[in-house]
C-alpha cells in the first residue's frame, strides 16, 4: 500500500511542469511497472539496452597525422594534415549481459568517416566461454554484446546471461599508414564466411605483423568468431567458425582487420606496443610480461587474438590480472560437443596502448548538475579543481566537449550546458588540450541517462511517495 508522506500538491505541480515544458510522449521503464499501483500507465517506446561503464578512453588525431607521408594521408582522403581530424579512439569498457537479446550502443567521442572496430578479448570473471559480438558499426558508434556460445543461450542454460566483464576496444579509420619511425598500420574490411579467404595487405612489413580481426555485421545470428593464419609476405587467411556442434556453415559477414608492424612507437600522449607470445599459449594460463620503460602504471588498453590455426576447434582468448607489468592469457575452447578443452600451443599477438610516464598531464574534476535528466532539461557541466603542469597557463589550453549524441564543442570555457532531444544512455567526455599542438593533456567522462519527462516524474513519485 502506498502511503503518502509528502504533499501531493508538490508532486502534481512537478508533473504539470515537466509535461508542459517538455511535451514528450509518456515512457516508463519496465523495471518500474511492478512498483506502481496505477491501472493505466505509459509504456516504453524503446527499451534501454543497458549501460556501458567506461573505465578509460582517449582519441588519436592531429599528433599522429604529422608523422604520415603523402600516400598515407591520401588513404585517409586528406591532402595535408587536417586540424581536428580524429584517426582513432581506444578505451576500456565493462558490461554485463542479462540475456542473449541485449545489445549495447557505444557512441564514439568523435564522428569517423569509415571506421572499423576491434573489441577483444574478454576478461575472465566468469568461466562460461564467451566473446564480444559486434552487430553494427557506423560513423557515430558501435552496437555490441557479450555473446556466449549457442549451447549456453537456451532457457535451461541461462539464456545467454553473463556477469560483468572488462575488455578493451579500438576504433580506427580504414587506411594504410606508414609512419615516420617505421611503424605500419593498415585497417580494412572483407566479406568472409565459414571457408578460408585469402587477402593481402597493401603495405609491406619487414616481418610478420600483428593481425586482429573481428566481425562487424550480424547476417547470421549463430554465435561465431574469426580464425586466422599467416601465409607469407603480405598474405593472410581468415574464416568464420561457429561452435563445434553446429553444422559448420555461416552466412557471409563483414570482417574488419587491423595489421600493425612489430615494435613500439610514441606519438603525442600515446605509446603503442605490439608483441607476440610465440607458440606458448594453451588452455592453461600463460603469463606475458610487458616492457614498462617509459610508460605509466595505469592499466593499458589491451587487444589480443590467436595468430595461427594449430588447433582447429572453435576457440578464442580470455585474460586476467591485466596491469602495466603484464597479463595472463589462455586459449578458451567451447563445450557444445564435448567437455574436452585441450588446445595445442598457439601464438597470441597483442597490442598495448599506454600513457607515457613523463607526460605532462593536467588534473581536474568533471562535475554535472545531474546524471539522470529529462529531454527538456539542460545538462550543466563544469570543470573544477584544475591543476596545470609547470609552464602552462589557462591561456595555453582549451576544452573539447563530446556529449555522446554527435554534438561536440571546442571552447575555452570551463562551464557548458547541453540538451538532448532523444532518450537514451550517453557518455560525456571532456578533453583538456594544448592550443598550440592540439595534444590531449587529460580527460574525464561521465555517464548520463536521459528519459522522457513522464519517466523522470514517475521515478520522483516512487522515490518520494511510498
Buried (B, 14 or more C-beta within 10 A) or exposed (E): EEEEEEEEEEBEEBBEEBBEEBEBEBBBBEEBBEEEEEEEEBEBEEEBBBBBEBBBBBBBBBBBBEBBEEEBBEBBEBEEBBEEBBBBBBBBBBBBBBEBEBBBBBBBBBBBEBBBBBBBBBBBBBEBBBBBBBBBBBEBBBBBBBBBBBBBBEEEBBBBBBEEBBBBBBBBBBBBBBBEEEBBBBBBBBEBBBEBBEBEBEBEBEEBBBBBBBBBBBEBEBBBBBBBBBEEEBEBBBBBBBBBBBEEEBBBBBBBBBBBBBBBBBBBBBBBBBBBBEBBBBBEBBEBEBBBEEBBEEBBBBBBBBBBBBBEBBBBBBBEEBEBEBBBBBBBBBBBBEEEBEBBBBBBBBBBBBBBBEBBBBEBEBBBEEEEBBBBBEBBBBBEEBEBEEEBEEEEBBBBBBBBBEBBEEEEEBEBEBBBEEBBBBBBBBBBBBEEEBBBBBBBBBBBBBBBBBBBBBBBBEEEBE
